[in-house]
């Protein structure tokens, strides 16, 4: 089996940690734990954790899920400050570049061939 590129490892763990921290923050730190938006927030945080975990396992669909997750955050950033929008666009571009480089693509093809 092909060795996982360090960029895939870092991005996978970044999503796992970010999703976990966000999940704890929004479920424990919220004043209204049964707010309707909380369900959506928890679902998005769980998607980040699951996507990061399966990214580490070399599942191709996970890199697409995490790119979609970032696209969603870029869309949300349109309603915030221009700086936040630029930061999210740069992070999305960096993640897309790192996850679709030839070495990363080969890793995802290799993981699919060797379940």
MARBA-3410 file (N, C-alpha, C, O; in Angstrom, 1 decimal):
115
0.8,-1.2,0.0,0.0,0.0,0.0,0.9,1.2,0.0,1.9,1.3,0.6 ~ 0.5,2.3,-0.7,1.2,3.5,-0.8,1.2,4.3,0.5,0.2,4.3,1.2 ~ 2.3,4.9,0.8,2.4,5.7,2.0,1.5,7.0,1.8,1.5,7.6,0.8 ~ 0.8,7.3,2.9,0.0,8.5,2.9,0.8,9.8,2.9,1.7,9.9,3.7 ~ 0.5,10.7,1.9,1.2,12.0,1.9,1.0,12.8,3.2,-0.1,12.7,3.7
2.0,13.5,3.6,1.9,14.3,4.9,0.8,15.3,4.8,0.1,15.6,5.8 ~ 0.6,15.9,3.6,-0.5,16.9,3.4,-1.9,16.2,3.7,-2.7,16.9,4.3 ~ -2.1,15.0,3.3,-3.4,14.3,3.5,-3.5,14.1,5.0,-4.6,14.2,5.6 ~ -2.4,13.7,5.7,-2.4,13.4,7.1,-2.8,14.7,7.9,-3.6,14.7,8.8 ~ -2.1,15.8,7.5,-2.3,17.1,8.2,-3.8,17.6,8.0,-4.4,18.0,9.0
-4.3,17.5,6.8,-5.6,18.0,6.5,-6.6,17.1,7.2,-7.6,17.6,7.8 ~ -6.4,15.8,7.2,-7.4,14.8,7.9,-7.5,15.1,9.3,-8.6,15.2,9.9 ~ -6.3,15.3,10.0,-6.3,15.5,11.4,-6.8,16.9,11.7,-7.5,17.1,12.8 ~ -6.6,17.9,10.9,-7.1,19.2,11.1,-8.6,19.2,11.1,-9.3,19.9,11.9 ~ -9.2,18.5,10.1,-10.7,18.4,10.1,-11.2,17.6,11.3,-12.3,18.0,11.9
-10.5,16.6,11.8,-11.0,15.8,12.9,-10.9,16.7,14.2,-11.9,16.8,14.9 ~ -9.8,17.5,14.4,-9.7,18.3,15.5,-10.7,19.5,15.5,-11.4,19.8,16.4 ~ -10.8,20.1,14.3,-11.7,21.3,14.2,-13.1,20.9,14.4,-13.9,21.5,15.0 ~ -13.5,19.7,13.8,-14.9,19.2,14.0,-15.1,18.9,15.4,-16.2,19.2,15.9 ~ -14.2,18.3,16.1,-14.4,17.9,17.5,-14.5,19.1,18.4,-15.4,19.2,19.3
-13.6,20.1,18.2,-13.6,21.3,19.0,-14.9,22.0,18.8,-15.5,22.5,19.8 ~ -15.3,22.2,17.5,-16.6,22.8,17.2,-17.8,22.1,17.8,-18.7,22.8,18.3 ~ -17.7,20.8,17.8,-18.8,20.0,18.3,-19.0,20.2,19.8,-20.1,20.5,20.3 ~ -17.8,20.2,20.5,-17.9,20.4,22.0,-18.3,21.9,22.3,-19.2,22.1,23.1 ~ -17.8,22.8,21.6,-18.1,24.2,21.8,-19.6,24.5,21.6,-20.2,25.1,22.4
-20.1,24.0,20.5,-21.5,24.3,20.2,-22.5,23.4,21.0,-23.7,23.8,21.2 ~ -22.1,22.3,21.5,-23.0,21.5,22.3,-22.9,21.8,23.8,-23.9,21.8,24.5 ~ -21.7,22.1,24.3,-21.5,22.3,25.7,-21.6,23.8,26.0,-22.2,24.2,27.0 ~ -21.1,24.6,25.1,-21.0,26.1,25.3,-22.2,26.9,25.0,-22.3,28.1,25.3 ~ -23.1,26.3,24.2,-24.3,27.0,23.8,-25.3,27.2,25.0,-25.5,26.4,25.8
-26.0,28.4,25.0,-26.9,28.7,26.0,-28.3,28.0,25.7,-29.0,27.6,26.7 ~ -28.6,27.8,24.5,-29.9,27.1,24.1,-29.6,25.9,23.4,-29.5,25.8,22.1 ~ -29.3,24.8,24.1,-28.8,23.5,23.4,-29.8,22.9,22.5,-29.4,22.0,21.7 ~ -31.1,23.3,22.5,-32.1,22.6,21.6,-32.5,23.6,20.6,-33.6,23.4,20.0 ~ -31.7,24.6,20.3,-32.0,25.5,19.2,-32.0,24.7,17.9,-31.3,23.8,17.7
-32.9,25.1,17.0,-33.0,24.5,15.7,-31.7,24.5,14.9,-31.4,23.5,14.1 ~ -31.0,25.6,15.0,-29.7,25.6,14.2,-28.6,24.7,14.8,-27.7,24.3,14.1 ~ -28.8,24.3,16.0,-27.8,23.4,16.7,-27.7,22.1,16.0,-26.6,21.5,15.8 ~ -28.9,21.6,15.5,-28.9,20.3,14.8,-28.0,20.4,13.5,-27.2,19.5,13.2 ~ -28.2,21.5,12.8,-27.4,21.7,11.6,-25.9,21.8,11.9,-25.1,21.3,11.2
-25.6,22.6,12.9,-24.2,22.8,13.3,-23.6,21.4,13.7,-22.5,21.1,13.3 ~ -24.3,20.6,14.5,-23.7,19.3,14.9,-23.5,18.4,13.7,-22.5,17.7,13.6 ~ -24.5,18.4,12.8,-24.3,17.6,11.6,-23.1,18.0,10.8,-22.3,17.2,10.4 ~ -22.9,19.3,10.6,-21.7,19.8,9.9,-20.4,19.4,10.6,-19.4,19.1,10.0 ~ -20.4,19.5,11.9,-19.2,19.2,12.7,-18.9,17.7,12.6,-17.8,17.2,12.5
-20.0,16.9,12.6,-19.8,15.4,12.5,-19.3,15.1,11.1,-18.5,14.1,10.9 ~ -19.8,15.8,10.1,-19.3,15.5,8.7,-17.8,15.8,8.6,-17.1,15.1,7.9 ~ -17.3,16.9,9.3,-15.9,17.2,9.3,-15.1,16.1,10.0,-14.0,15.7,9.5 ~ -15.6,15.6,11.1,-14.9,14.5,11.8,-14.9,13.2,10.9,-13.8,12.6,10.8 ~ -16.0,12.8,10.4,-16.1,11.6,9.6,-15.2,11.8,8.3,-14.5,10.9,7.9
-15.3,12.9,7.7,-14.5,13.2,6.5,-13.1,13.1,6.7,-12.3,12.5,6.0 ~ -12.6,13.7,7.8,-11.2,13.7,8.2,-10.7,12.2,8.5,-9.7,11.9,8.1 ~ -11.6,11.5,9.2,-11.2,10.1,9.5,-11.1,9.2,8.2,-10.1,8.5,8.1 ~ -12.0,9.4,7.3,-12.0,8.6,6.1,-10.9,9.1,5.1,-10.5,8.4,4.3 ~ -10.6,10.4,5.3,-9.5,10.9,4.4,-8.2,10.2,4.8,-7.4,9.8,4.0
-8.0,10.0,6.1,-6.8,9.3,6.6,-6.8,7.8,6.1,-5.8,7.2,6.0 ~ -8.0,7.3,5.9,-8.1,5.9,5.4,-8.0,5.8,3.9,-8.0,4.7,3.3 ~ -7.8,7.0,3.2,-7.6,7.0,1.8,-8.9,6.9,1.0,-8.8,6.4,-0.2 ~ -10.0,7.2,1.5,-11.3,7.2,0.7,-11.4,8.4,-0.1,-11.4,9.5,0.4 ~ -11.6,8.2,-1.4,-11.7,9.3,-2.3,-12.9,10.2,-2.1,-12.8,11.4,-2.2
-14.0,9.6,-1.7,-15.2,10.4,-1.5,-15.0,11.4,-0.3,-15.6,12.4,-0.2 ~ -14.1,11.0,0.6,-13.9,11.9,1.8,-13.2,13.2,1.4,-13.5,14.2,1.9 ~ -12.3,13.2,0.4,-11.7,14.4,0.0,-12.7,15.3,-0.7,-12.7,16.5,-0.6 ~ -13.6,14.7,-1.5,-14.7,15.5,-2.1,-15.6,16.0,-1.0,-16.1,17.2,-1.1 ~ -15.9,15.3,0.0,-16.8,15.7,1.1,-16.1,16.9,1.8,-16.8,17.9,2.1
-14.8,16.9,2.1,-14.2,18.0,2.8,-14.1,19.2,1.9,-14.1,20.3,2.4 ~ -13.9,19.0,0.6,-13.9,20.2,-0.3,-15.3,20.8,-0.3,-15.4,22.1,-0.2 ~ -16.3,20.0,-0.3,-17.7,20.5,-0.3,-17.9,21.2,1.0,-18.6,22.3,1.1 ~ -17.4,20.7,2.1,-17.5,21.3,3.4,-16.9,22.7,3.4,-17.5,23.7,4.0 ~ -15.7,22.8,2.8,-15.1,24.1,2.7,-15.8,25.1,1.8,-15.9,26.3,2.1
-16.4,24.6,0.7,-17.2,25.4,-0.2,-18.4,26.0,0.6,-18.7,27.2,0.4 ~ -19.0,25.2,1.4,-20.1,25.7,2.2,-19.6,26.8,3.1,-20.3,27.8,3.3 ~ -18.5,26.6,3.7,-17.9,27.7,4.6,-17.6,29.0,3.8,-17.7,30.1,4.3 ~ -17.1,28.8,2.6,-16.9,30.0,1.8,-18.2,30.7,1.5,-18.3,31.9,1.6 ~ -19.3,29.9,1.2,-20.6,30.5,1.0,-21.1,31.2,2.2,-21.7,32.3,2.1
-20.9,30.7,3.4,-21.3,31.3,4.6,-20.5,32.6,4.8,-21.0,33.6,5.4 ~ -19.2,32.6,4.4,-18.4,33.7,4.6,-18.8,35.0,3.8,-18.4,36.1,4.1 ~ -19.6,34.8,2.8,-20.1,35.9,2.0,-20.9,36.8,2.9,-20.9,38.0,2.6 ~ -21.5,36.3,3.9,-22.3,37.1,4.8,-21.5,37.7,6.0,-22.1,38.4,6.9 ~ -20.2,37.5,6.0,-19.3,38.0,7.1,-18.4,39.0,6.5,-18.7,39.6,5.4
-17.3,39.3,7.2,-16.4,40.3,6.7,-15.6,39.9,5.5,-15.5,38.7,5.3 ~ -15.2,40.8,4.7,-14.4,40.5,3.5,-13.1,39.7,3.9,-12.7,38.8,3.1 ~ -12.5,40.0,5.0,-11.3,39.3,5.4,-11.6,37.8,5.7,-10.9,37.0,5.2 ~ -12.7,37.5,6.3,-13.1,36.1,6.6,-13.4,35.4,5.3,-13.0,34.2,5.1 ~ -14.0,36.1,4.3,-14.2,35.5,3.0,-12.9,35.1,2.3,-12.8,34.0,1.8
-12.0,36.1,2.3,-10.7,35.8,1.7,-10.0,34.7,2.4,-9.4,33.8,1.7 ~ -10.0,34.6,3.7,-9.3,33.6,4.4,-9.9,32.2,4.0,-9.1,31.3,3.8 ~ -11.2,32.1,4.0,-11.8,30.8,3.6,-11.6,30.4,2.2,-11.4,29.3,1.9 ~ -11.5,31.4,1.3,-11.2,31.1,-0.1,-9.8,30.6,-0.2,-9.5,29.6,-1.0 ~ -8.9,31.2,0.5,-7.4,30.8,0.4,-7.3,29.4,1.0,-6.6,28.6,0.5
-8.0,29.1,2.1,-7.9,27.8,2.8,-8.5,26.8,1.8,-7.9,25.7,1.6 ~ -9.6,27.1,1.2,-10.2,26.1,0.2,-9.3,25.9,-0.9,-9.1,24.7,-1.3 ~ -8.7,26.9,-1.5,-7.8,26.7,-2.6,-6.5,25.9,-2.2,-6.1,25.0,-2.9 ~ -6.0,26.1,-1.0,-4.9,25.3,-0.5,-5.2,23.9,-0.3,-4.5,23.0,-0.7 ~ -6.4,23.6,0.3,-6.8,22.2,0.6,-7.1,21.5,-0.8,-6.6,20.4,-0.9
-7.7,22.2,-1.7,-8.0,21.6,-3.0,-6.7,21.3,-3.7,-6.5,20.2,-4.3 ~ -5.8,22.2,-3.7,-4.5,21.9,-4.3,-3.8,20.8,-3.7,-3.2,19.9,-4.4 ~ -3.7,20.7,-2.4,-3.0,19.7,-1.7,-3.7,18.3,-1.8,-3.0,17.3,-2.0 ~ -5.0,18.3,-1.8,-5.7,17.0,-1.9,-5.8,16.4,-3.3,-6.2,15.3,-3.5 ~ -5.6,17.3,-4.3,-5.7,16.8,-5.7,-4.3,16.8,-6.4,-4.3,16.7,-7.7
-3.3,17.0,-5.7,-1.9,16.9,-6.3,-1.7,15.4,-6.7,-2.4,14.5,-6.3 ~ -0.8,15.2,-7.6,-0.6,13.8,-8.1,-0.3,12.8,-7.1,-0.7,11.7,-7.1 ~ 0.5,13.2,-6.0,0.9,12.2,-5.0,-0.4,11.8,-4.2,-0.6,10.7,-3.8 ~ -1.2,12.8,-3.9,-2.4,12.6,-3.1,-3.4,11.8,-4.0,-4.0,10.8,-3.4 ~ -3.5,12.1,-5.2,-4.4,11.3,-6.1,-4.0,9.9,-6.2,-4.8,9.0,-6.2
-2.7,9.7,-6.3,-2.2,8.3,-6.3,-2.5,7.6,-5.0,-2.8,6.4,-5.1 ~ -2.4,8.2,-3.9,-2.7,7.6,-2.6,-4.2,7.2,-2.6,-4.5,6.1,-2.1 ~ -5.1,8.1,-3.0,-6.5,7.7,-3.0,-6.8,6.6,-4.0,-7.7,5.8,-3.7 ~ -6.2,6.6,-5.1,-6.4,5.4,-6.1,-5.8,4.1,-5.5,-6.4,3.1,-5.6 ~ -4.7,4.2,-4.8,-4.1,3.0,-4.2,-4.9,2.5,-3.1,-5.1,1.2,-2.9
-5.5,3.3,-2.3,-6.4,2.9,-1.1,-7.6,2.2,-1.7,-8.1,1.3,-1.1 ~ -8.1,2.7,-2.8,-9.3,2.1,-3.4,-9.0,0.7,-3.9,-9.8,-0.2,-3.9 ~ -7.8,0.6,-4.5,-7.4,-0.7,-5.1,-7.1,-1.8,-4.0,-7.3,-3.0,-4.2 ~ -6.7,-1.3,-2.8,-6.4,-2.2,-1.7,-7.3,-1.9,-0.5,-6.8,-1.3,0.5 ~ -8.5,-2.4,-0.5,-9.4,-2.1,0.7,-8.9,-2.7,1.9,-9.6,-2.5,2.9
END
